[in-house]
Amino acid sequence: MSVTPDETLDCSGLACPMPILKTKKAIDALKVGQVLKMIATDPGSSSDMNAWTQKTGHELLESQQDGNKFIFFIKKTK
């Protein structure tokens, strides 16, 4: 699956909860249907992002790991 993000947010080097807080702020700035690519280096970000998207109702389109980076594609749904 190839997702083209509307915005990219690099949270490399940040520890929980900063990637989630920055993701929320970035998603809030998008229009419904747009996609945010978030890059994190915190190993806990995978479970954090799963929980956050379930709680907020935004759609986690894809998540992948590239070396020590965790990459998420989140679609704003509301």
Secondary structure, 3 states (H helix, E strand, C coil): CCCCCCEEEEECCCCCCHHHHHHHHHHHHCCCCCEEEEEECCCCHHHHHHHHHHHHCCEEEEEEEECCEEEEEEECCC
